[in-house]
Structure formats: structure tokens, C-alpha cells
């Protein structure tokens, strides 16, 4: 049996900056891996406690599935994982042991679970992007409430079908847009709705992916190839288009244009003398994208959390196993020899009803990783925020600057503190919504998510067709 983690182990201690990383404390792995900084200057508020425990089935026991269900380890009175489906024996067995799942509720194919009578309150679907639609539709028809990892699906038609089936069966559907739940995003929305900067004229928003993160996930990793996953704007930055849509309120986007491409990570840019594997490369020391630097150097310092944990997917966390995996696996490949074809940088320009505009930049070549930057220009003031805040408002009339620290939860589980704590806020909202049968607690429900997803698809169509796309009324 695997070692069970106690609630005490999971809870962050804001007074102890030396606390271990969230991934180290609870074995959490995330797409961005960005931990919550205990020194962030935020107000705190105690959560509203709901005592009804919900039961959950996990479909996809990889990085995200494992991370989401760690909520049950920290709050066992609120959520219990009673089933798991995953084609990989190691991932399946790991969750079974950690959550004491009955062997009759362990499946190597999600279809086996869907064929049974409903045996849990909800299902968390964390399969690869292209495998979202089928289980979402099947479990919705069975009456399960659903937490669906983003993106909802990889085609507009599949997204529409998921929403239609969930609405027809009165299913609570939450999509994993974790940043909508983050206190920074909600504080910005609160300030905008208060009229503090007047009418919105323009939103400028940027996501710096991080040079090594982009190489890990979008050159060597699971999201590198559109045919196997989807395009970058959907797999990575549907978060950000969704945030812009959120801040714009009820305004509808009427036209969009987008530009970007896959640059640098191509065979034409491969340095002279470079090998196909970083471990055998004579010029590796001069390459910032070296697998030795991204993975081995971290591991030698004792860090086997994300992104190293993704490479060590078989659970063997030692230098020898990591080295062997890098030598023969995809994460040790030269970044100039991969089969990646997704955009490494992209801009999206949008016009909303009334003439309000927005511009989004996705940047793979950045020093900072996931530290989003937002500036919103209004008729009475300007709002700015970077990372976890505070949100700064400049008042044109009074010529003043005011800082608004977002309110955060009283305590945040370390294993759910990725995406600056967004993972925790998403799980907290979903569990509460299901326990109370209250869909209003979901900030990323079916209709809202569908609208922002359709905008992402149209933006990508603009990029590929090199034209301004006018959205249907």
C-alpha cells in the first residue's frame, strides 16, 4: 500500500517560507509547475465549510488527474476518490494504493466504468486533449457531474456536443480554467465591475510560457504536435482568452485576427556539431534548452518534481533511471530534431461590441514562467497586475495609485498550489457545487466556456487563413 498523506502534510504554512515545494509535499505535478509563493501579499479569508462528502471517479491518472484528486487527501471529509480508469498500469496502481480504491472500481478502460450503473457523484476527466469528448458525453448521460480538464475538446463541434449533452441531463460541468478562480482574476473583475477605471477601452494581456517550459511541453512533450494534441492557443492559452472574455463581461467579440508561427525550434536552426540526443551532444553546454540542464541538473539537486517527474513517469526517481530515460525517450531529444509544429509565439487581436479592443500575446521565449501580465485601460483610470498581484489602479482624476491585494483562502494545500493556487480554488468550487447541487458556484460552466473556446478556434482560423475573422451574431 502507498503512503497516505495527511491533511496536515498538505496544508501550506504561510509563516514558514522554508516549506517544501507543493510537488515535493504531495507529489503534485502540473502543466506549469508554478508554486504559490507564501510571501504573496494577499488578504486571507476562511473558507465556508461544507460537510457533505462527495465521491469521485478519476478518468486519467496522469499528472493532472493525480493532482486534482490530491484534494481528497487534504480534505477527506469533503471528497473521496472511489474509482480510477487509466490504460497505464503504474499510474492506475499508484492512485489505487494512495486512495484505497476497491479493486472492483479500477479500470484500464474508462468505457468499462461508463457501462456500469452510476457509482459516484462526479467524474474528473483528465485524459489527453483529443480523448475528452467521448468520456464527457458518456458520463454525462449516466448522470455524473463533471470536472473536465481544459481544453474542453479539440474541435468546435465536440465542444458543442459536450455542452448540449450536459445541459440536457442537468449535469454540473466545470472546465479546468483554473485562472478564472484565482483571487487575482476575481479581484480584477470586481474592480472593473465597480467602475473604478470607467469604461474599458482596451485589455492588454500576456502569457510568458518560459523558454525551458516551452521546450519541455511544446517541443519535446505531449503538446508539441497538433495532430497528436492540438494548437498552442487552445492547449496552453485558452486560459487567457477565457480571462479576457471574463473581464469583458457580457460584451461579445465581433472580429478577431491572429498571427504567429513555429520559429527557432526547427532543423534549420540546429547548431553545427549538435547530436540528436542531448546526452551525446558536443555543444550541449552552450544550449539553454539542453535536457541535461532542464532535467538532470534539477535531479542532481534532489528535485524530482515537475518537470522531472513527467520524464520519470514509471515512478523510478533516481539519476540512473532518469539518465536512461533521457537517452532513449522523447525528453532527451535535441529540440531542433523534434516533430513539433505548434506556434512558439502568437498574438491575438480582438474587437468587442461597442468598439472595445483586446490584445493577447503568447510567448514561448521568456525568462519568466507563467507570470502573466495584464494592463486594462479605462476612461477614468488604468489597471495593472503582474503574477499574484497586487492589482494596481491609477486614477486619472485624483492622480493617485492604489494597490488592491486579492483575497486568498485561509490555507491552501501545498499539493494544489500550482497555477498560483488556482488548482485549489477550482477544486474547492467544484466540490462545493456538487455537494450543494449549486451550479452557480462554477465560474467556468458550459455556456461561458463554450463561448471562449469558440473564440479560440476562430482566432486560430485567422492565423492559418491570414485574414480577419468576423464572428457570427
N, C-alpha and C positions, 0 to 999 in steps of 0.2 A: 504494500500500500504506500502511496506517495505521502509525503509530509503535508499535513493540513496547516494552512496559515490562519493564525488567529486574527480576530478583529483588531487587537492591539498592534499586531505587526503591520497591518495595512494602514492604520491611521497616521497621517502626517503630523509632525510636531513642529509647529511654526517657530517655536523657541529654540529649535535645535538645527542650525544650519548644516551641521556635520552629518545629518541623517543620510542614509544611503540613498542612491538613486531609486526612483519608483520601480524601474525594471528590476533592480537588484533585490528590492524588498519583497516584491510579489511575483517576480518573474514575468512582468508585463512586457509586451513588445508592441511597438506601434509603427505606423507608417512614418511619422515624423520624429518620434522618439523625444520630443521636446518636454522636459520635466517642468513641473510647477516650481517656480522659484519661491522658497519660503519667505524671502525678504521683500516680495512684491508688496507695494504699499496699497493695500485694499482694506476696506472696511469688511467686517465679518458679520454674518448673521447665522443664527441657529436654524437648522432645517426643521420643517414641520414633519413630525414623526407619524408614519402610517404603519399600523401594526399587522395588517393582513399580509401574510406571506404569499407571494406568487410563485408558481412553478414554471420552469423554463426548459425548453429543448434547444440545444445548440446544433445548428447545421453549419458545419465548417469549423474544425477545431484548430485552425492555424493561428497565426499571430493575432488577428483581430478577434476571432471567436474566443480564444483563450483570455484575451484581455477583457472583453466585455463580461464574460461570466465570472471574472475575479470579483465582481461586485458581490456575488453570493458568499464569498469567503469573508468579506469585511462586514457584510450586513446579513447574516444568516436568518435573522428574523424577518427580513423583507423579501428575500429571493432564495430559491433553491433550484439548483440545476439537477434535473431528474432524467435527462436523456442527452445523447450525443450521436451525431452521424458524421462520419468522415471516412474517405477511402483509404487514408493513410493510418496504418496500424499504430505507429508510435504516437501520433497526435491524439488518436482516439483513446488509447490506453492511458495516456497522461491525464486527460480530463476525467476519465472514468475513475481513476485512483484518487485524484485530488478531491473530487466531489462525491465520492462514494456512490457512484451511479450503479443501479442494478444492472446486471449483465443482460437482462431481457430488454433493456432500453438502450443498448449500444448497437449501432448500425454502421455498416460500411457503405451503405447507400441510403440517402435521405428518402428515397421512394418507399423503402420498407417502412419507415416511420409514418409516412403520409398515408399509407394504406391501412394503418391501424385506426381504431377509434381514437378520438382525441383524448390524450392523457396528460396534457399540460395546459396551463393558462396561455402561454405565449411561446413564440419561437424566435430565436435570434439567428438570422441568416447572414453568414459571413463566408460564403463561398466565393470563388473567383468571380470577377465582374460579369463575365459572359454567362455565368451559371446562376444568376439572381432570379430571373423571371420565372422559370419553371417551379422551383420550390415555393416562391412567394405566392403564386397563383394556387398551387396545390394546398398549401397550409391555410390560406385564406378561405378556401372553400370548405375546409374542415372546421373552421371557426376559431383558429388560433389568432391571437393578436400578434403583431409582427414588428420586430425591430430589424430593419433591413439596412445593411451596410451601404454606404454610397459608393459609386453611383447607383441609383435605383435600378437601372438596366442600361444596356448599351445601344438601344435604338428607341426612337420616339414611340414607335408602335408598341414595344414591350412595356415601356413606362406607362402608357395609357391603359394597357390591359391590366397591369397590376393595380392601378388606381381604381379602375372600373370594378374589378372583382372584389377589392377590399370594401368599396362603398356599398356594393350590392349585398355583402354579407355582414355589414356593420362591424368591420374589423378596425381596431385601433392600429394605424400604421404610422410608425416613426422611421424616418430615414436618417442615417448617421451623419447629418450635417452638424458635427459637434460644436462648431464655432457659433452657431445661432444661439446655443445655450450658454455660451461663455459670458460672464459678467461684463466684460469689455464691450461685447457686441450689444448686449441688452442695455447697458448704460448709454451707449451712443444712440440707440433707438429712442430711449427715454428722453434724452436731451433734445433730439431732433423733433420729437412729438410735442415737446414743451414750447417750441417756437423760439428757443434761445438764440438761434442764429438766423431767424427769419425763414424765408422760403429757400429751399435747397436749389442752388443753381447748378452745382457740379460736384460729383464724387470722384475722387482720385484714390485708387486702391492698388496696393502692390503686394504680391507674394514672392518673397525671395526663397526659393526652394533650398538653396545651399549647394555649392559645387560638388561636394562629396555625396550628399544625399541624392542629387540628381543622377550621379554616376551609379550609385547603388541601386536605386529603384527604377530608373527610366532609361538606363543604358545597359546595365547588366541584369537587372531584376525583372520582376513579374509584369511591370507596366511598360516595358521597353518597346513592344511591338504591337501595332494597332490591330493586326489580325488575331493576335492571341489575347489581347485585352481590349483597349480602345484608345482614343486620342487623349493627349495630356490634359487638355482643357476640361475633359469630362472626368478622367480618373484622378486628377490632382486638384484642379481649381474649380470644380463645380461648387465647392465650399464658398469660394469668393464671389462668383456670380450670384450665388444664393444670398450672400450677405448684402450685396448691392441691391438686389431685388427686395430684401427685407427692409433695408433702410429707406428705400424709396416709397415704402408704404403701399398704397393701393394704385400707384401710377403704373401704367402698362408701358412696356418697351415697344416702340413703334418701328425702330430700324436699328440695324447693327452692322458693323464692319469689323474685320479682324485680319491681322497679318502676323506671320511668324513662320518658323521653319526649324528643321533639324540641322543644326550647324555644329562644327568642330568635331563632334564625335562621329567621324566618318573615316573611311580608309585613306582618303586623300590627305588627312592631317596626321597620319601615323608617323612618328619620328623615325628618322633613319636609324637602323640598328635595333629597333624595338622588336620584342618577341611577341608571340600570340598569347603567352601566359606571363603574368607579372612576376611570378617566382623565378622565371628563367630569363628575365629581361636585363640586358646590359645597361639600359638607360633609365631604369626604374626610378633611381634616386632623384632624377630631375623631373619626374611626372607627379603632379599633385593628385592625380586620380589613381595612383598605384594601389592595388589591392593590399599590398604589404602595409601601406600607411593607414588605409581605411579599416582594415580588419586585424592584421597580425599585431601591429603596434598597440592597438587597444587591448587585445587579448593578453599581450605580454605584461600589461599593467594590471591585469586581473579583471578587465571589463569584458564579460561575455554577454552583456545585454545587447539590445538592439543597437546597431545593425548586425553585430557579430552573431547574435542568436538566430538570425534568419539563415545565415550560412550554415550554422551548426543545427540544422533542423532535425537531425536524428537524436539530439539530446546529448551527444558526446562533446562536452565543453572542456577541451584541453588543446594545447598548442599543436600536438601531433595530429589529432583528428582534423583540426581547422586547416593546418597546412596541407594535408592530404586532400581535403575537400576543395580548397582553393586551386590546387594543382590540376584537379580533374573536373571541377564543376564550373558553372557559369560565372560565379562571383570572382574567379581568378583571371578571367579573360581580360585581354587588353581592351580598353574602352574604344579603341579605333578598329577593332576587329569583331564587334558585336553585330547582331542583326536588328539593332534598334532603328526605328523610323519615325518616332514621335517628336513633336516640336520641343526644342530646348528653351525657346523663349517665344513669347506671343503677347500681342496687345489686342484688346477688345474695346471698341468704341461703341457706346450705346446712346440713343436718344429716347427719352421717355415722353409721355404725354405732357403737353404744356411747354415743351422745349428744354426741359431739364436734361443734362447730359451726365455721362459717367465714363470713366476710362479705367480699365484694369490692365495690369502688367504682370505676366508670369515670367519669372526669371530663374533659369537653372544655374546661371553663372553668378553666384553671390557668395559673399563671405558668411553672412548671417543665414541661419537655417530656420525657416518658418516664422520669422519675426515680422509679421505683417505690419504694413504702414498705411494709415488712412488719413486723408485730408478731405474735409467736406466744406465747401464754400457756400455761404448763405448770404442773403441780402442784408442781414444785420450783424453777421459775425462769421468766424472761421473756426472749425473744429478740427483738432488733430489728435491722433493717437498712434503710438508705436508699441507693438508687443502687448504686454499685460497692463499697459497704462502707466499713469493716469490719463484720463481724457482731458485735453486742454482746450478751453474755449477762449477765443479772443473776441471781445465785444467792441464793435466799431464805434459806437456812440460814446461809451464810457472810457474807451482806450485802456481796457483792463484785460488781464489774463487770469482765468480761474481754472484751477485743477479739480477735477472730479474723480476721486478714487472709486472704482467699481466695487460693489459689494460681493464678497465671496462667501462660500459656505463656511460654517463654523469649523469644520475639519474636512480635509479631503484625503481620501485613500491614496496612498503612495502608488499603488498599482493601477490607479485610474487617473493619474495626474498628467498623462501625456496630453498633447494639444493644449498645454497651459491649463489643465484641469477640465477641459471640455468633455473628455471621456466620462468623468464622474457626473457632470451636470446632465449629460444625455441619459445615462443610465438611471439617475435619480428621477428624472422626469418620466421616463418610460415606465419604470416600476410603479411609480405613484399613479400614473394614468391607468395602468392595468388594474392595480389594486383597488382604485376608487371608481373604476369604469368611467373615467373622466377624460375624454379626448382633448379637452381644452388645454390640458397640461402639455400637450405636444406642440412644439414650436415648428416642427418640420413634418407636418401631416401631408396627406396625399395631394390635395389641390395646390398648396403652396409649393411643394417640392416639384410637382409636375410642371408648374409654370416656369420655375427657374431652370429645370432640366431642359425644357423645350427651347429656352433662350440660349443655353449652352450649345445645343445641336445646331441652331440657326447661326450662331457665331462661327462654329467650325465650318459650316457650309459656306459662309462668307469667305473664310480663309482659303478654302480649297478652290472655290469658284472665282476668287478675286473680284468680288462685287459686293455692293451694299445690299443687304437683305432686308426687305420690308416685311414686317410681321403682320399676319392676318389680324383683322379686327375681331 
